[in-house]
Amino acid sequence: MRVVSLELGPFAARCVLLACEPTGFAAVVDPGFEPEAVIEAVRHEKFRPVAIVLTHAHLDHAWGVAALKAAFPAAPLMMHADDLPLYENLPGQATAFGFPAPEVAPAEHLLLDGETLPIGEESLLVRHCPGHSPGHVVLVREHPAEPLAVVGDVLFAGSVGRTDLWGGSFEQLERSIRHVLYVLPDATRVVPGHGPETTIGAEKATNPFVPG
């Protein structure tokens, strides 16, 4: 699976393009600010988006959704139902931080824990990981040689997602990390929503907030 990371906008949030190399089909994960850069990257790579996925609906991960939908209308917008109230209040989030209010494109597919998301010849496992937000999900590639987890703002290199925003809960976040992420193989490549990449093994060994 080809992974293209774009760190964009005032919060340096990561948009991730996950593509099946033989087919070019791709998922666009967390198109936040600077959607034009995401669209340019998709076209430069000659990817064919089959899904626009939100790990969660905070402003820095979702502001550019409508622009992506306009550019790639055949790709359904996917998120967990528990983040719909947060998503539908994107204009309010934007106003609170002093940004222009974005258009809110309708969610077309509500993700379920344990669902498999096909991306060409690849597939991603959807896992519900609340704590940073009520409907946060992570996407897991279960591959014996190259396991991967796109984790949004649940787990970072040496840190964890904040839980002081609407719907946050450290108890839930810790449970998500221990019971969903820390059970993955230690070699799993972790692509977070901010900051450097890490691995599950490294975080289990050294993360000061949720030790393994």
N, C-alpha and C positions, 0 to 999 in steps of 0.2 A: 504494500500500500504506500502510495506517495503522500507525504505529509508536507504541506506548505504552511508556514506560520507567518502571520502578519501582525506586528504590534503597532496599534494605531490609536490615534486620538489623545486627548489630554490625560487620560488615565493609563495609557500604554497597555490597553487591553488587547488580548490576543484573539484574532480571528484565525480559524484553522480550516484549511481545505484538505479534505480527506478523499483521495482519488484511487480508483481501481486502475492500475497502470495498463492492463491490456485493453480496457474498454474506454477509458477516459471519463467514465461516470464518476460524479463526485458529490460529496456533501459539503455544504458551506456552513460552518459551525460558528455561531456568535458574531454576526456582522454588526459591529458597533459603529463607532465613528469612522469617517472617511470611507463610506461605502464605495465611492468611485475607485479607490485603490483596490478594493476587493474585486470589483467587477473587472478592472484592468488585469489583475492577476489571473482570474479565472480564464479570461480570453487569451492572455499570453500563454498560459499553460495548455490551452485548447481543451480544458475540462468541459464536461457537459453536466451541469448541476441537476441532480435528481431529488435533492432535499435541501432545505434551509432549516437548520436545527439550532434551537437555543438551549444551551445548558441551563440557563436561567434568564430571567427577564429584567435584570438590572440595566439601567440606561447605557452603561459603557459596553454592554454585550449585545444590545438589541436596538440601538438607535437607528441603524441603517437598514433594518429589515425591509421596509417598504421600497426602498431604492433597489434592493436585491430582487424583490418580487417583480418590480417593474422591468428589470433587465432580464430576468429568467422566470417568466410567468408559469412555466410548466413545473417548476420545482415547488412542491408544497411546503408551507411553513409548519414546522413541528415543534411542540413543546409539551411539558407536563401540565395537566389541568390545574395543579395547585399553584402554578405561577401565573395563571390567567389574570387574576386581579392586578398583580404587579405589572404585567404586560399592558393591560388595558389602560393603566395609569401612566404610560410612558410620557405623555405630554406633561403631566404633573411632575414626574421625576425631572424632566428636562427644565421646567420652569424653576424648580427648587434649586437647581445647580446653575441657573443662568444661561441655559442653552435654548436654541429654538426648538419648539415643539415639533416632533416628527409625526408623519402620518402613521396610523396604526393599521397595518394590513391584517386581515383576519387569520387566525390560526386555523389551519386546515386539517391537522392531524394531531391528536392528543396522545402523547407517548405514554406507554405503560411499562412498569418495571418488569424486566425479563423479556421484553419485546426484541425481536431481531430486525435490524434495519438493513436491507440489502443495498449494496452499492456496487453495481456491476457484478463481477465475480467475487467480490469481497462481501463481508457482512460485519455489522457492529452490534454488540449487545448493549441494550439500554438498561441502565440501573438507576433507580431513584435514590438520590443521596441528599435528603433534606438536611438543613442545619444553617447553611448560609442563606438560603431562601427555601420556602416550603416545597417548591416544585423542582428543585435542582436535580438534574440528571447528569450522569457521566456516560461516555461512550467507550466501550471496551472492545478491542480487537483480540480475540482469543486465537493466538497463533503460536505454535510451539517454538518457533525460532525468533519471531519478532513481535512479542506481545506489546500492546499499546493501550494506554488509557488517556482519553481527553477528559480532563477532570474539572474544567471551569474554575470556579473559586472555592472548591472544597479543600484541596490540598495544594500547598506550594512547597518549593525547596526550602526546608527549614522552618516552615510556618504553616498556618491553616487559614481558612477563610474567616472573615469577621462575622460576628453573630449579633451585632448591635443594631442591625437594620431591621426593617419590617419583616416579621415572620421568622427571624433568626433564633437559633437555639444551639448553645454549645453542646448540650447533652445529645441532641440529635446529630450534630456534626460529628462528634466523637464516635457515636455509634455507626454513622455512615462510613467513616474512615476505617474503623476497626473491622466492621462486618462486611463491607463491600470492597474497599480498596486493599486493605492489608491482607486479605485472603488471596489476592492475585499473586502470580509468580514474582519473586524478588527482582527478576530481570525486566519486569514490565516498564517500558518507557512511559514516563508521566509527562504529559503536555498540559501545563496549567494555564489558567486564564491571564496570569501576570507573572513576569519574572522568568528565571531560567528553568529549563527542563530538569527533571530528576528521575529517580527510579523508585519503585516501591521498596526495594531492599534498603536503599539509602535512607528513606524516610523512616522506616521501621527502626533502623539502627540509630538515627541521630535526631529525629524531629523532637524538639523540646516540648511541644504542645500535646502531641499524642504519640508517646513512645510505643514502639512495637512490643 
